[in-house]
Amino acid sequence: MAALVVAMSMATPTPWVLGLNTNELRTRQAHPDIQRLCRDLDATLVLTLPRAIVVSIPAPVNAAALLTRFPNLRYAAQDALLPVDLRWIPDDPLFPDEWHLQAGLEASLDGPTAWNTSLGQTEFGPVPVAVIDDGIDLQHADLTQNLAPQGYDVSHLPPDDDPSYNGAERHGTEVAGVIAAQGNNNLGLSGVCPACQILPVRLLGNGGPSDLFTSGSAIASAITWAVDHGAWVINNSWGPPDGNPLDPAHPVESWALPDVVADAFQYAATQGRAGLGTAMVFSAGNGGELASYDGFASDPRVLAVGAIDQSGARAYYSDFGPSVRLVAPSSGMAPGSGIPTTDLSGTAGAAAGDYLNDFGGTSAAAAVASGAIALLLAHAPTLTLAQTLELLFDTAYPVDAARGSYLAGVSRWYGYGRVDPAAALAEAARYPDEHTLWFELCGNDLDDDGNGTIDDPERCARCVPDYPEELCDGRDNNCDGQIDELFVCMPRDRPLCAPCSDSRQCREGLLCRSGGLLGTWCLADCADDHPCPDGFTCAAATCSPTQDATHRNCYDFIIQNEPERCDGLDNDGNTQVDDVAPTSLEARMATKNCGTQGVCAEQAASCVDGRWLCPRTEVFEPDETRCDNLDNDCDGEVDEATACQPQLGGGCTGCQSTAIAPAPYTALMLLTWVRRRRR
């Protein structure tokens, strides 16, 4: 027996986990059960947990025997090692600076969560993403492993296969780094899609980032080459010239899409990815204006991407409107708030090293979205283009919910919201066939939603701008999804922060004054005896909006302080659409059956015989108070006894709920049916 004890003491101690029928053992380490176990097993106490202890035993122990000998022992198990994988966090030293890929920010994508599912690599190789831009630094150490062996340069005729940068060209290198800088190579930073492959296409090649020119045929040639060389995503961080984002009154210029480019869009949508469709991503524009005037970004076959800053709010320069359907993180007002990315190697770039930390504009936002799409397609390569876009729309995160004016899930400022690749990846397996659930991709010659109609007319009818601003003619002149907005129908008495051209347009007590770099607005003067209202600060004797997250400028103020117009939007910014509480029965039923007609108090939906009608009728009331054989409170019961109150004069002394409509009620129903048929 002594020899056995010696052998046990010489063996390697084995950790065991012993669960006890005692709570909070950490405060009772002198518990008799613990002392007895350690003594009888010649064990050393290693760790005490709330209901278990970890002990080091010199030799293996029979767990069943332990359970038999110690009635207070719930379980005994050897503390075996478990195989685990670290969540994929790249070892690139600049990754911590890539705020747009971190978790926890409203504006960020949470790259590590998405990367647990997809890095951009399929069983057949990396997902190819074409970057149509100016030249790319083909020797950049953080890009070389993710560059395709062949590129294309169509910046001159005839084209050649050398898409490298020339002179001051650095934009393409910056875009490529955002999309697919190589991850986990212990160098620099990581792209959104760290294992994707970049197909470099040099379209813009005059050696600088401004005053660039190209042609419709060159654009079409670049897109066609990218499709023919297998691109699953084509990023276009360029577009027609923008207006001045700091001057809302800047003239707006319309840029039509050349027919030859429209043909190339059609080719990408119908022939790309072996017929599944290549995703065409465009930056929305940096003019702080409607993207409707940009024929490239507003084409229904492309995805226009707007920009949000680190706070999750619209970047001041980002274009907006119905054609902008997603947003992605980019730079804001603050210096250094942009996206870290690759720069030209050595001293040729904008920064001292090979990287810079302030890439921005909707160029960066489009690149982020392109990388997110590539992650999704790597994980679900059989998705059609329409399914891919629908999935991105359905899983987008609604940033800036309080000010975003989301109607049926869509905002005029943010589209469906911020692209969320992790959420899209989690939903990627929901399609049983080639059809979408609801989305129709207009212009791809397919019946995407399987309803028997190609390019459903009611969904695909395009609004063509006929004037850069509203004309107060009851039409959406500028194609921003609204009619006669922003006080255009108010020649005078415009409220605080309304746009103006002279003081005669402003209401009494307000003057048309400059709001800094953001145009002229109806503002109040300030003095010791005339303080500024809440949300405004006195500057140069004028009350200007306080620079905070709520009202950063007059433009932000007026979009949530307009008069309520019963148009299905929260015009006055009180968090209620058309001033009916969104959780009320009235609002919920009206939204379901009345679409976007609105449910203002004076035009609220009403219920007749359990059916909600959009125009309010005189029979609606919040509670049943009249015994008139009508369902006044729209709860599905007529004159219910529990709610109907006796009328003055003894008219009602206890009504009974009835499902049979008497003659006056039947007549009202017949009239309602006839009117509906006529409509």
HELIX and SHEET records of a PDB file:
HELIX    1   1 ALA A    2  MET A   10  1                                   9    
HELIX    2   2 LEU A   25  THR A   27  5                                   3    
HELIX    3   3 PRO A   32  LEU A   41  1                                  10    
HELIX    4   4 ALA A   63  ARG A   69  1                                   7    
HELIX    5   5 PHE A   95  ASP A   97  5                                   3    
HELIX    6   6 TRP A   99  LEU A  101  5                                   3    
HELIX    7   7 GLY A  111  TRP A  115  1                                   5    
HELIX    8   8 THR A  144  ASN A  146  5                                   3    
HELIX    9   9 HIS A  171  ALA A  180  1                                  10    
HELIX   10  10 GLY A  216  ASP A  228  1                                  13    
HELIX   11  11 ASP A  259  GLN A  271  1                                  13    
HELIX   12  12 GLY A  272  GLY A  275  5                                   4    
HELIX   13  13 ALA A  291  TYR A  293  5                                   3    
HELIX   14  14 GLY A  346  ALA A  348  5                                   3    
HELIX   15  15 GLY A  361  HIS A  379  1                                  19    
HELIX   16  16 LEU A  385  THR A  395  1                                  11    
HELIX   17  17 PRO A  421  ALA A  426  1                                   6    
HELIX   18  18 PRO A  457  CYS A  460  1                                   4    
HELIX   19  19 SER A  503  GLN A  505  5                                   3    
HELIX   20  20 CYS A  554  ILE A  559  1                                   6    
HELIX   21  21 VAL A  577  ASP A  579  5                                   3    
HELIX   22  22 LEU A  585  CYS A  594  1                                  10    
HELIX   23  23 ALA A  601  GLN A  603  5                                   3    
HELIX   24  24 ALA A  663  ARG A  678  1                                  16    
SHEET    1   A 4 THR A  44  THR A  48  0                                        
SHEET    2   A 4 ALA A  52  ILE A  57 -1                                        
SHEET    3   A 4 THR A  14  LEU A  20 -1                                        
SHEET    4   A 4 LEU A  73  GLN A  78 -1                                        
SHEET    1   B 2 GLN A 121  THR A 122  0                                        
SHEET    2   B 2 GLY A 125  PRO A 126 -1                                        
SHEET    1   C 7 TYR A 152  ASP A 153  0                                        
SHEET    2   C 7 GLN A 197  ARG A 202  1                                        
SHEET    3   C 7 PRO A 128  ASP A 133  1                                        
SHEET    4   C 7 VAL A 233  ASN A 236  1                                        
SHEET    5   C 7 ALA A 279  SER A 283  1                                        
SHEET    6   C 7 LEU A 303  ILE A 308  1                                        
SHEET    7   C 7 VAL A 324  PRO A 329  1                                        
SHEET    1   D 2 ILE A 339  THR A 342  0                                        
SHEET    2   D 2 TYR A 355  PHE A 359 -1                                        
SHEET    1   E 2 LEU A 511  SER A 514  0                                        
SHEET    2   E 2 THR A 520  LEU A 523 -1                                        
SHEET    1   F 2 PHE A 536  ALA A 539  0                                        
SHEET    2   F 2 THR A 542  PRO A 545 -1                                        
SHEET    1   G 2 SER A 606  VAL A 608  0                                        
SHEET    2   G 2 ARG A 611  LEU A 613 -1                                        
END                                                                             
